[in-house]
Amino acid sequence: MSINIGGQIHEFKEGIIIEDIVKKLYPDNKIIVAAVVDNELYNLNNRLEKNCSLEFLTINDEIGNRIYRRSLFLVMAKAIYDLFPEGILSIEHSLSNGIYCELHKDSPLTQKSLSKIQKGMKELIKRKIPIKKVYFKKDELINVFLKQGFSERVELIKQMDTVGSNIYELDGYYNYFFYNMIPHTGYLDRFELHYRLPGFILLYPQRGNPLHVPDFIEQPKLANIFHEYEKWGQIIGVQNVSDLNKVIEEKKYGDLIRVSEALHEKKIANIADQISQDIEQKRVILIAGPSSSGKTTFAQRLAIHLRVNGLKPVAISTDDYFINREDTPKDENGNYDFESIEAIDLELFNKQLLELIQGKEVELPIYNFTTGRRESSGKKMKIEERQPIIIEGIHSLNDSLTEFIPQDVKYKIYISALTQLNIDQHNRIPTTDTRIIRRIVRDHKFRNQTAAMTINWWPGVRRGEERNIFPYQENADLMFNSALVYELPVLKKYAKPLLEEITADDKSYYQARRLLGILKCFKTMPEGDIPDTSIIKEFIGGSPFN
């Protein structure tokens, strides 16, 4: 049997287990956790029966990293089930180089209890217990999860149109984490539990440094945004997907949309009020966020509220300050790196900003993307004392962009779709997945791109975010969460057929199947009650700000 691995053909016996291939080729492996076989995602304990192409996934790959940490979730859930069978584990969101979790039980979580959980996990890992995939029919699945106290998951299974499902078994404990799993617990020896009231952080190796557990880094602003969103979910009675599906089934989504949009409107108005109260000092408003966060709509709505407050904001695009293409720095592959901060003429940008703040008139440049050169626009600008400048771009929170502008003149805003709505208590919907689904819909509608093209370009987008945006998010004076609790049921109508078009011969196939698995959990929701100014309209169409 011939297997193409990285362009080289290897011969193996039919029926070989992928893990045995790894052991033969990489006997000291500590980072390979799964494989892509003919564009489908395989566990390492799967067998290969025919000629194929094979690509290994490591902890350095985004999906490989998720597989590692989701496998850690299984071990953690098993340890807690053994130690505190009455407790309810809630795996919530990314934070501080890890995943924030809570354990709800009769008495508050203590450091002593957390140490017991960590010890229990290490004992399971030391035993190298196999993690087995097993199939249950729908009724059997419901009984298994009822026995283990997973009431949220039972409600979701009842709502879904399915005859059964594969789940994972670990030493008599059953669970499901929406991802493939590693073959046995022995792979998971790199982790740490960090006590952080009222819960704890599960730390695990990050991409780029797969052999080490990172240090805990406090992120109070980001934590506060997630906490606020969780409280909001409690207020409106939608804390998981099954709750949201009930709202859709009962046709109560109109109120849900109006209240969700009112929250966004109130938040944006509050930001505008803060800026207006300090406009004599805060003249430069810097907005940054990762791809598909809704920055365009947010910036436009903020400008409207500033005008309501009697201000006349002006906008400047950092794109117009690009240096000429031939002078642009290149990335590790020799391609022009337009996302590098060095691709911007920082000296000219800072000079003109200072002149504007000082009341001088400047002629703004314009960048010609066809010729790759910066040109004179003929557009002159002069602003008044109480006139703010809005700058939106990936580097806006990086002080190197506005190095010569005094700190007390700047007001920095971070925006992202920080999804807090989870599928159930153990299955979170990563913010990244919400954003890529948004982008798939927008790219198809406005840029004539297929879902496969968006998925295949996404790793490059993510690398740019991790380098240029996420390290600076805590520099923000304020964070705005652009996630809408109802958006995935709306996006499903658009994204599902686009993802279903991707065939098994495309390298994005396994990613498409994974995203379809998330969307399958949601009921489809009508969009008639969504206002045109909603952030979601930036992606599905109908926004006056596009």
Secondary structure, DSSP 4 states (H G I P E B T S, - for coil): -EEEETTEEEE--TTEEHHHHHHHH-TT-SSEEEEEETTEEE-TT-EE-S-EEEEEEETTSHHHHHHHHHHHHHHHHHHHHHH-TT-EEEEEEEETTEEEEEEE-SS---HHHHHHHHHHHHHHHHTT-B-EEEEEEHHHHHHHHHHTT-HHHHHHHHHS--SEEEEEEETTEEE--SS---SBGGG----EEEEETTEEEEE-PBTTBTTSPPPP---HHHHHHHHHHHHHHHHHT--BHHHHHHHHHTT-HHHHHHHHHHHHHHHHHHHHHHHHHTTTT--EEEEE--TTS-HHHHHHHHHHHHHHTT---EEEEGGGGBPPGGGS-B-TTSSB-TTSGGGB-HHHHHHHHHHHHTT--EEEEEEETTTTEEEEEEEEE---TT--EEEESTTTT-TTTTTTS-GGGEEEEEEE-----BSBTTB---HHHHHHHHHHHHHHHHH---HHHHHHHHHHHHHHHHHHTGGGGGG-SEEEE---TTHHHHHHHHHHHHHHT--TTSTTHHHHHHHHHHHHTSPP---TT--TTSTTHHHHS--TT-
